[in-house]
Amino acid sequence: MAKQVNTMTERRGKARKSRNEYRRSSSVNSRRTPPVLSRSEIGVNTAVVDNRPLPRRRVDVPISSGAEIRLPAVPAVHNKWRVLSGVISMSILIGLILFTQSAFFRVTNIDMQGLERFSEGEIAQAINIKGSSIFFINPDDIKRDLQNTYPALSDIEIKVGWPASVSISMVERYPVLAWNWDGHVRWVDKNGVAFEPLDDGLDVTQVKSAMLPPTIEDRFVDPRLVDSVEALAAYIPEGVDMVYDPVHGLGWEDPRGWITYFGFNDDDAGQKMNVYQSLVDYLEGKRITPRMINVEFVNSPYFRMEE
């Protein structure tokens, strides 16, 4: 009976010992530190970077002697989507190049309006766009090229249409006078803009001077002086050229042997002409041949016997 009691006591002790060990192990496991995650500054888990080099594919080429030649290894590409994207992008680029270079979009004819003294060939040579793709035609560049090459053109408008049409409308400047200084001649329009003479047969008032004319801003001649030339041209004798002097202004060389000056403007041009004619009649009555007559100021005209 005593032996049976001892056996039961031992069993109870072992069972109690096993329960205590299980509790300790459970307590230790429950208190284990959780894994630490590395986070970036914006709170996103940072993936582990694999610095291992990409595997390389080896290619061995057999030759007739039985040996093999090993070609340089190249990295094996695993991301097929990147390769496909590159092929698509390259195909689109090649397609665009072929599309823009197509003969269907090349300029072969230019419609021009407003030409009188210029020829279409001169305009086409100045802008040089025939055979170019319509995609590379810039109206501002064409306008600038025409203005720089031919200042005689104004009010230039460029229109570009599909698939390859270009039209240009322009106005040619009309000369009011021809300024001649030391053999150099420039036509001048009513706005004072100068340009090369285009027609030798055109009757234009000639103004001779030893120097360039007075300018204003970007104009070759002050427009006020152009107005004066236009007004005084009606009073000069036929076949006589006008002259300009920086001191006395506009006038002309009278065939009778003197120079007449009317000043720098056309104010009271009719009255000045009357005073001039009266003074000429007086001098001829006295048999006097002056070198210069000045009627710039109608209240105080004068003449000189020497220059």
RODO-2510 file (C-alpha; in nm, 4 decimals, decimal comma):
residues 307
     n   res          X          Y          Z
     1     m     0,0000     0,0000     0,0000
     2     a     0,2843     0,2389     0,0844
     3     k     0,4555     0,1553    -0,2492
     4     q     0,1440     0,2414    -0,4448
     5     v     0,1172     0,5770    -0,2696
     6     n     0,4802     0,6609    -0,3542
     7     t     0,4247     0,5765    -0,7193
     8     m     0,1243     0,8073    -0,7405
     9     t     0,3222     1,0834    -0,5703
    10     e     0,6063     1,0521    -0,8255
    11     r     0,3586     1,0702    -1,1156
    12     r     0,2012     1,3825    -0,9717
    13     g     0,5454     1,5452    -0,9281
    14     k     0,6441     1,4696    -1,2898
    15     a     0,3138     1,6079    -1,4204
    16     r     0,3551     1,9255    -1,2141
    17     k     0,7145     1,9633    -1,3410
    18     s     0,6022     1,9271    -1,7040
    19     r     0,3335     2,1914    -1,6615
    20     n     0,5824     2,4367    -1,5091
    21     e     0,8316     2,3833    -1,7954
    22     y     0,5546     2,4408    -2,0565
    23     r     0,4520     2,7625    -1,8829
    24     r     0,8104     2,8920    -1,8800
    25     s     0,8626     2,8124    -2,2454
    26     s     0,5328     2,9782    -2,3407
    27     s     0,6224     3,2870    -2,1401
    28     v     0,9615     3,3135    -2,3107
    29     n     0,8113     3,2700    -2,6548
    30     s     0,5417     3,5300    -2,5904
    31     r     0,8041     3,7819    -2,4822
    32     r     1,0258     3,7418    -2,7924
    33     t     1,1145     4,0716    -2,9659
    34     p     0,9159     4,1200    -3,2896
    35     p     1,1168     4,1485    -3,6121
    36     v     1,2470     4,5014    -3,6843
    37     l     1,1462     4,6472    -4,0203
    38     s     1,3573     4,9154    -4,1845
    39     r     1,1408     5,2021    -4,3107
    40     s     1,2289     5,4908    -4,5384
    41     e     1,1591     5,8546    -4,4565
    42     i     0,8146     5,8361    -4,6135
    43     g     0,7091     5,5219    -4,4226
    44     v     0,7474     5,2647    -4,6999
    45     n     0,9314     4,9393    -4,6392
    46     t     1,2678     4,9459    -4,8083
    47     a     1,3269     4,6455    -5,0277
    48     v     1,6490     4,4620    -4,9994
    49     v     1,8801     4,5592    -5,2838
    50     d     2,0378     4,2699    -5,4610
    51     n     2,3826     4,3810    -5,5670
    52     r     2,4673     4,0557    -5,7309
    53     p     2,5627     4,0954    -6,0976
    54     l     2,3195     3,9766    -6,3622
    55     p     2,3893     3,6291    -6,4930
    56     r     2,5672     3,6293    -6,8224
    57     r     2,4874     3,4019    -7,1131
    58     r     2,7881     3,2278    -7,2624
    59     v     2,7955     3,1523    -7,6346
    60     d     3,0429     2,9019    -7,7793
    61     v     3,0738     2,8810    -8,1586
    62     p     3,2318     2,5660    -8,3069
    63     i     3,4760     2,6040    -8,5951
    64     s     3,5833     2,3575    -8,8651
    65     s     3,8974     2,2452    -8,6801
    66     g     3,6886     2,1074    -8,3953
    67     a     3,7734     2,3901    -8,1587
    68     e     3,5270     2,6404    -8,0241
    69     i     3,5331     3,0184    -8,0038
    70     r     3,3824     3,1742    -7,6964
    71     l     3,2059     3,4994    -7,7706
    72     p     3,1952     3,7760    -7,5103
    73     a     2,9178     3,7076    -7,2628
    74     v     2,6311     3,9515    -7,2396
    75     p     2,3953     3,9942    -6,9461
    76     a     2,0750     3,7958    -6,9745
    77     v     1,7738     4,0273    -6,9869
    78     h     1,4895     3,9183    -6,7647
    79     n     1,2566     4,2222    -6,7977
    80     k     1,0949     4,1556    -7,1342
    81     w     0,8508     4,4471    -7,0956
    82     r     1,1326     4,6989    -7,1100
    83     v     1,2640     4,5455    -7,4292
    84     l     0,9165     4,5517    -7,5813
    85     s     0,8675     4,9149    -7,4778
    86     g     1,1992     5,0127    -7,6380
    87     v     1,1078     4,8348    -7,9622
    88     i     0,7695     5,0128    -7,9743
    89     s     0,9273     5,3536    -7,9074
    90     m     1,1862     5,3000    -8,1777
    91     s     0,9183     5,1905    -8,4247
    92     i     0,7117     5,5031    -8,3530
    93     l     1,0168     5,7259    -8,3999
    94     i     1,1049     5,5650    -8,7337
    95     g     0,7418     5,5939    -8,8420
    96     l     0,7334     5,9659    -8,7628
    97     i     1,0538     6,0268    -8,9568
    98     l     0,9196     5,8424    -9,2608
    99     f     0,5861     6,0242    -9,2266
   100     t     0,7391     6,3735    -9,2197
   101     q     0,9727     6,2940    -9,5091
   102     s     0,6956     6,1651    -9,7322
   103     a     0,6693     6,3258   -10,0782
   104     f     0,2996     6,3817   -10,0082
   105     f     0,3935     6,6576    -9,7592
   106     r     0,6675     6,8254    -9,9643
   107     v     0,6136     7,1789   -10,0952
   108     t     0,6261     7,1795   -10,4741
   109     n     0,4374     7,4994   -10,5591
   110     i     0,4023     7,8421   -10,3952
   111     d     0,1090     8,0704   -10,4639
   112     m     0,2240     8,4366   -10,4798
   113     q     0,0037     8,7450   -10,4981
   114     g     0,0868     9,1153   -10,5300
   115     l     0,3982     9,0982   -10,7484
   116     e     0,4556     9,3737   -11,0065
   117     r     0,8264     9,4329   -11,0620
   118     f     0,9486     9,1178   -10,8847
   119     s     0,9361     8,7719   -11,0385
   120     e     0,8175     8,4565   -10,8643
   121     g     1,1609     8,3047   -10,9183
   122     e     1,3270     8,5823   -10,7165
   123     i     1,0862     8,5318   -10,4272
   124     a     1,1212     8,1525   -10,4359
   125     q     1,4999     8,1811   -10,4323
   126     a     1,4914     8,4169   -10,1338
   127     i     1,2820     8,1876    -9,9110
   128     n     1,4163     7,8533   -10,0472
   129     i     1,1370     7,6246    -9,9229
   130     k     1,0551     7,4227   -10,2350
   131     g     1,1043     7,0525   -10,1665
   132     s     1,0849     7,1052    -9,7890
   133     s     0,8393     6,9165    -9,5695
   134     i     0,5334     7,1169    -9,4663
   135     f     0,6069     7,0171    -9,1050
   136     f     0,9221     7,2300    -9,1068
   137     i     0,7761     7,5442    -9,2705
   138     n     0,7769     7,8435    -9,0342
   139     p     0,5789     8,1465    -9,1636
   140     d     0,7712     8,3868    -8,9382
   141     d     1,1034     8,2712    -9,0841
   142     i     0,9733     8,3150    -9,4398
   143     k     0,8510     8,6672    -9,3638
   144     r     1,1812     8,7643    -9,2024
   145     d     1,3817     8,6277    -9,4976
   146     l     1,1728     8,8282    -9,7466
   147     q     1,1981     9,1496    -9,5447
   148     n     1,5757     9,1178    -9,5125
   149     t     1,6324     9,0227    -9,8777
   150     y     1,3817     9,2600   -10,0407
   151     p     1,2986     9,5706    -9,8320
   152     a     1,0812     9,6822   -10,1254
   153     l     0,8151     9,4331   -10,0074
   154     s     0,5636     9,5254    -9,7385
   155     d     0,2450     9,3854    -9,5813
   156     i     0,3755     9,0309    -9,6187
   157     e     0,1360     8,7538    -9,5139
   158     i     0,2201     8,3823    -9,5173
   159     k    -0,0419     8,1058    -9,5091
   160     v     0,0476     7,7381    -9,4720
   161     g    -0,2101     7,4665    -9,5444
   162     w    -0,2390     7,0886    -9,5692
   163     p    -0,1079     6,8761    -9,7098
   164     a     0,1644     7,0958    -9,8657
   165     s     0,0318     7,4349    -9,9739
   166     v     0,2007     7,7723    -9,9135
   167     s     0,0575     8,1068   -10,0237
   168     i     0,2271     8,4476    -9,9940
   169     s     0,0577     8,7840   -10,0378
   170     m     0,2641     9,1044   -10,0417
   171     v     0,2640     9,4651   -10,1557
   172     e     0,5511     9,6271   -10,3442
   173     r     0,6548     9,9706   -10,2204
   174     y     0,6156    10,2545   -10,4691
   175     p     0,9056    10,5031   -10,4875
   176     v     0,8418    10,8728   -10,4246
   177     l     1,2015    10,9822   -10,4751
   178     a     1,5451    10,8478   -10,5622
   179     w     1,8202    10,9631   -10,3265
   180     n     2,1552    10,9888   -10,5036
   181     w     2,4682    11,0447   -10,2984
   182     d     2,8078    11,0086   -10,4633
   183     g     2,6686    10,7744   -10,7271
   184     h     2,4791    10,5510   -10,4822
   185     v     2,1057    10,5465   -10,5532
   186     r     1,8237    10,4281   -10,3302
   187     w     1,4534    10,4515   -10,3959
   188     v     1,2464    10,5820   -10,1053
   189     d     0,8737    10,5322   -10,0474
   190     k     0,6324    10,7708    -9,8725
   191     n     0,7220    10,6228    -9,5308
   192     g     1,0943    10,6918    -9,5750
   193     v     1,1884    10,3254    -9,6311
   194     a     1,4737    10,2794    -9,8787
   195     f     1,5210     9,9916   -10,1228
   196     e     1,7123     9,9033   -10,4368
   197     p     1,5922    10,0548   -10,7691
   198     l     1,3885     9,7991   -10,9615
   199     d     1,2973     9,9726   -11,2884
   200     d     1,5271    10,2184   -11,4642
   201     g     1,2430    10,3369   -11,6844
   202     l     1,0251    10,4557   -11,3946
   203     d     1,0052    10,8353   -11,3644
   204     v     1,1092    10,9147   -11,0059
   205     t     1,2079    11,2523   -10,8611
   206     q     1,5851    11,2576   -10,8255
   207     v     1,7458    11,4178   -10,5188
   208     k     2,1215    11,4692   -10,5369
   209     s     2,3295    11,5173   -10,2269
   210     a     2,6872    11,4821   -10,1115
   211     m     2,5731    11,2894    -9,8030
   212     l     2,3081    11,0562    -9,6663
   213     p     1,9682    11,2054    -9,5865
   214     p     1,8442    11,2915    -9,2355
   215     t     1,7002    10,9775    -9,0786
   216     i     1,4488    10,9077    -8,8049
   217     e     1,4258    10,5846    -8,6046
   218     d     1,4653    10,2985    -8,8541
   219     r     1,3746    10,5032    -9,1636
   220     f     1,6325    10,5852    -9,4290
   221     v     1,4761    10,9310    -9,4828
   222     d     1,2695    11,1385    -9,2435
   223     p     0,9089    11,1058    -9,3762
   224     r     0,8623    11,4830    -9,3325
   225     l     1,1419    11,5423    -9,5812
   226     v     0,9772    11,2975    -9,8221
   227     d     0,6550    11,5008    -9,8023
   228     s     0,8505    11,8182    -9,8801
   229     v     1,0136    11,6594   -10,1861
   230     e     0,6728    11,5485   -10,3109
   231     a     0,5285    11,8985   -10,2718
   232     l     0,8229    12,0879   -10,4234
   233     a     0,8524    11,8498   -10,7190
   234     a     0,5512    12,0232   -10,8753
   235     y     0,7432    12,3558   -10,8942
   236     i     1,0822    12,2560   -11,0296
   237     p     1,1473    12,2947   -11,4047
   238     e     1,1026    11,9839   -11,6158
   239     g     1,4131    11,7708   -11,6545
   240     v     1,5848    11,9327   -11,3521
   241     d     1,7019    11,7281   -11,0536
   242     m     1,6407    11,8349   -10,6966
   243     v     1,9334    11,8928   -10,4603
   244     y     1,9719    11,8704   -10,0834
   245     d     2,2058    12,0714    -9,8635
   246     p     2,2330    12,0144    -9,4864
   247     v     2,2432    12,3929    -9,4295
   248     h     1,9922    12,5284    -9,6818
   249     g     1,7629    12,2294    -9,7319
   250     l     1,5918    12,1306   -10,0591
   251     g     1,6213    12,3096   -10,3906
   252     w     1,7307    12,2603   -10,7483
   253     e     1,9952    12,3653   -10,9968
   254     d     1,8387    12,6218   -11,2259
   255     p     1,9499    12,5863   -11,5903
   256     r     2,0185    12,9623   -11,5936
   257     g     2,3224    12,9140   -11,3702
   258     w     2,2271    12,9291   -11,0016
   259     i     2,1008    12,7057   -10,7220
   260     t     1,7643    12,7712   -10,5619
   261     y     1,6849    12,6643   -10,2033
   262     f     1,3359    12,6373   -10,0512
   263     g     1,4375    12,5180    -9,7041
   264     f     1,3561    12,1930    -9,5231
   265     n     0,9776    12,1852    -9,5471
   266     d     0,7006    12,2589    -9,7911
   267     d     0,5272    12,5230    -9,5799
   268     d     0,3962    12,8052    -9,8023
   269     a     0,5499    12,6380   -10,1071
   270     g     0,3234    12,8338   -10,3434
   271     q     0,4080    13,1658   -10,1802
   272     k     0,7786    13,0818   -10,1843
   273     m     0,7538    13,0134   -10,5552
   274     n     0,5931    13,3540   -10,6153
   275     v     0,8654    13,5302   -10,4161
   276     y     1,1308    13,3357   -10,6055
   277     q     0,9894    13,4307   -10,9449
   278     s     0,9680    13,7963   -10,8473
   279     l     1,3298    13,7900   -10,7310
   280     v     1,4436    13,6241   -11,0554
   281     d     1,2609    13,8867   -11,2621
   282     y     1,4309    14,1620   -11,0643
   283     l     1,7791    14,0067   -11,1074
   284     e     1,7317    13,9481   -11,4782
   285     g     1,6171    14,3089   -11,5188
   286     k     1,9382    14,4174   -11,3558
   287     r     2,1364    14,1655   -11,5614
   288     i     2,2608    14,0004   -11,2453
   289     t     2,3403    13,6288   -11,2426
   290     p     2,3638    13,5089   -10,8805
   291     r     2,5260    13,1895   -10,7605
   292     m     2,2494    13,1095   -10,5094
   293     i     1,8926    13,2228   -10,4308
   294     n     1,7304    13,1338   -10,0965
   295     v     1,3584    13,1780   -10,0303
   296     e     1,3323    12,9585    -9,7217
   297     f     1,1824    13,2520    -9,5343
   298     v     0,9344    13,4378    -9,7527
   299     n     0,9762    13,7593    -9,5523
   300     s     1,3531    13,7692    -9,5986
   301     p     1,4662    13,6120    -9,9272
   302     y     1,8220    13,6742   -10,0403
   303     f     2,0728    13,5918   -10,3122
   304     r     2,4485    13,5579   -10,3242
   305     m     2,6942    13,6258   -10,5968
   306     e     2,9381    13,3711   -10,4567
   307     e     2,8844    13,0388   -10,2873
***
